[in-house]
Amino acid sequence: MSKTDLRPALSRMLPYTPGEQPPPGKFIKLNTNENPYPPPPTVVSAIQDAATGPLNRYPDPTATSFRRAAANVLGLPGPDWILAGNGSDEILTILVRGFVGEGQKLRLPFPSYILYRTLADIQGANWEQIPFLDGWHLPTMFGQGDSDLRLVMLPNPNSPSGTVVSPDEIEKLAASLPCPLVVDEAYADFADFNCLDLVQKHDNILVTRTLSKSYGLAGVRFGYLVAQPSLVAKLSNIKDSYNCDYLATIAATAAINSQDWLADVVEKINTTRARMQTRLTEIGFNVTPSHANFVWCTHPSGRHQELHEYLKKNQILVRYMDFTDWGDGLRISVGTDDQIDACLMMIERYFS
């Protein structure tokens, strides 16, 4: 045994594999659900102004300016309902670290965001995947508790499907579960509803959000949790000391205050998404109706990986995903109209 061996659980785990990140400018990039539009102009101005600020000092450890602005925008009673993080991935890490001990259980639907499994593995915890039923519905057993269950993750809208579970069903799940239910709303701004109101009604419903998608700040890394204040206070004790840097907090505060910009960009993306879904269906794909900024589609030919490679050779990146015991398909992020037109043209050429 080497002096530098990691814990046995870590040597067995499969790491999370993010989407390919090529050098800027070489590809039409439709593989990681980024916003195709630049962030609000107010964000750029705020960062430029802040660059002459106190960069030699540690940042506010709780990102107070952001939490105050977000509480106001989201209609929450106060900033003590919000915990800020270095992307929502850090928030998810804090939640697993706080609730799921070694040998205990994390539950998630399948297929969904595979990072959840990695976080459980890092903890030495167990994870349980409950497959979606046909039509991307949750089975009854998803809401059943057991003695080892400590946390349930529910991405809503889900990735890769873009499908949603209704607030009524989420409320029923929370009532039947013996543990917190985390509603991961990374893509909620593109959907017709969210679960923020449920957080104020149920102490075991928690909502996570990111500014990477709808606000166009994937490169900044900022996310947050909405939960009841007593829980936020406890989770704050286990986060990193200065987990949100000064410039990221400035950018996130400017972004959350740019609601007119957000409404305009979401409308553009959702309009393009609808056109995408229609055209892919006409080409022959089976397209799952999406409530996010991407589309999940499969083709009767089953040539998804081959099509993925063909598009890549033609400088278009989409996400090929293969789920064991479920099947494979393509997840295509919603780009600008020009980007989507180029992608659809190349797909048509492949099948012609």
Secondary structure, 3 states (H helix, E strand, C coil): CCCCCCCHHHHHCCCCCCCCCCCCCCCEEECCCCCCCCCCHHHHHHHHHHCCCCCCCCCCCCCHHHHHHHHHHHCCCCHHHEEEECHHHHHHHHHHHHHCCCCCEEEEEECCCCHHHHHHHHHCCEEEEEECECCCECCHHHHCCCCCEEEEEEECCCCCCCCCCCHHHHHHHHHHCCCCEEEECCCHHHCCCCCHHHHHHCCCEEEEEECCCCCCCCCCCCEEEECCHHHHHHHHCCCCCCCCCHHHHHHHHHHHCCHHHHHHHHHHHHHHHHHHHHHHHHHCCEEECCCCCEEEEECCCCCHHHHHHHHHHCCEEEEEEEECCCEEEEEEECCCHHHHHHHHHHHHHHHC
